């Protein structure tokens, strides 16, 4: 019996050790240019191992962020052995077993040995907790492990004999430990130029058109584009792609339009034209062109979208690449293309129309002039200022980022039309690129805007010199009646700050963005099949190796969407595509729609037109207030999402034409709402007041509603005084008209407000006294009734 026991143990243990040794050796291979090299041929310290660090100065790979390693559940099959271990030895004493395992955990030698196989302190602790739970809670253990533990408990074995079983278990719950070198190789992003063999196969001529806003740099690049036999224009915005699309076709050069949500072919049979205008993310790196234009190249450093400019610059297959952008990007583009062996020819341009910074701020909306554009960095400021402008009898156009493209163009046309009475524009920095506007004077309402840094953290910060120049450069335009532009601020305190910002040089661009591809994530998933998509990209970024010219773009939005649909059964490629959809995660309705789209898709149920109409409650009524307008903008984004997905999954999103029709109708409804935006703002204020009144009446306070209205009025008055920069009120109420007409001075108005407030307090005191008397003597009223 004893001989059989040890023969059985030896055979099982030998098989286990052979298998485990193979795993450890595989995990200990290092990577060279020729593939895997056996462990015993590993080079000496300092030689190139499996990868370089972020900086080429170091030859050691950066350690992984093990906090991202999520343990997976262990799948065990003890039915093969049954209770053989217990039959060959004896049942294990759980208390004694716990002591043995804890002694193993405290062994420094074991911790050091585990570290050599990729288990740092964090992973060692997690693996041990899992291993201890597994050993103590399993009804029957594998026979060889049972025998080893029995021998150790009886004093016949060494505690270190547990290590092979522990490391085997650790690699089961952390499968990435066994394939770390493979994962490092997949996430090696140090030479992205090699991702585009078609582009490397040709010697491209790169021409950099450098200059400030309104210098004609893009114009010269487009002239080369139009003169070529074939070409592609890559712009940052749909509006810019539309503009080049129309300009090209008007010039007699057939041109197609490709954006994330739209494909327009000028050929009636759907054949591709020689020219295409597209958003930068949609450019093809496999199609050959004679000329390519990459606009706004400085956005290559954008924390979220920079990867698209990197891909276009390195990957476009064109004989000539025309790059347009700020002079601050010249040196970087040269350095980047030095790695591809391509030279850069630089053409510099000066601004066609000068602009000057004024010495005085506007201070009051009463000082506005035709051709003024007030730039705000929040939608609330736009609503407030536009209402106050129209309260003065002036008309204004409104442009901000979340408006549909058609509405933006409609507002721009209204402002540019010399026969239209609208002569004032209120806009966000969305006007910085993509719209041709006849602006005489740019007025910065504020110099602080919300921003997202490279870590994905939101913060309020002063606008950069590059942003200020991009916006200020819209003042004065070569093709408009305003040949010279002016720039100032709304508040005098901001003016010295603006001058300081504009006097500084633009920070040179130093890094370009990269983003993991679907193929790279799929290869990661092959090695880590139990990891979530969000966890996969986290590990990818943690292990990614980039040289000093690149950084990995922020992936928070991608992870947000991945976590949202993680519970929905989708294959990895479909899940990845859904998560790259450009949606505004701040809009709850858009996020809800995204979730419903993914759920419907997972059931293999096509998202037909009728289903979409039910979801968005089509047809939709014109907006009655700002809340309605914001919802309509969200619905427009949902229809954009449908169209975006329809070009990735045509069979599941089949009713593109019908959806585009109702989106155009919705665009017209939103346009009408924006034309009446002041009425919507007033309706919003009324809705808020109406909502407060029932609450006051429910409280049983007779003076409550008037007191609430008074407080709201005083608050509104204070906000309006702050907004206008003067002591006057800026709405169309009776008091403001009396002040404006000289029948009531601001001092008298404030005195009336104080007296009114005092009267309301006295009325509140009297009402409170009455309520207390009624509470203390509740039967008083009843007795009166009986007497009657």
Secondary structure, DSSP 4 states (H G I P E B T S, - for coil): -HHHHHHHHHHHHHHHHHHHHHHHHHHT-EEETTEEE-GGGPPPTTS--S---SSTT--SPPPP-GGG-PPPPP---TTTTTTHHHHHS----HHHHHHHHHHHHH-HHHHHHHHHTT--HHHHHHHHHHHHHHHHH-SS--HHHHHHHHHHHTTSS-GGGGHHHHHHHHHHH-GGGGGHHHHHHHTB-TTGGGG-HHHHTS--EEEEEE--TTSSHHHHHHHHHHHSSSEEEEESSHHHHHHHHHHHHHTT--EEEE-SS-EE-SSTT-PPPSEEEEEGGG--SSSEEEEEEE--GGGGG-TTTHHHHHHHHHH-EEEEEEEEE-GGGHHHHHHHHHTTT--EEEEE---SS-EEE-SS---SGGG--TTEEEE-SSHHHHHHHHHHHHTTT--EEEE-TTS-HHHHHHHHHHHH-TTSS--EEEE-GGGGSS----BSEEEES-SEEEEE-TTS-EEEEEPPHHHHHHHHTTBS-TTSS--SEEEEESSHHHHHHHHHHHHSPPPPP--EEE---HHHHHHHHHH-TTS-HHHHHHHHHHH-B--TTEEEPP-HHHHHHHHHTTTS---HHHHHHHHT----TT-HHHHHHHHHHHHHHHTT----HHHHHHHHTSS-PPPSSHHHHHHHHHHHHHHHHHHHHHTT-TTTS--HHHHHHHHHHHHHHHHHHHHTHHHHHHHHHHHHHHHHHHHHHHTT-TTHHHHHHHHHHHHHHHHHHHHHTSSS--SSSHHHHHHHTTSS-HHHHHHHHHHHHHHHHHHHHHHHHHHHHHHHTTTHHHHHHHH-
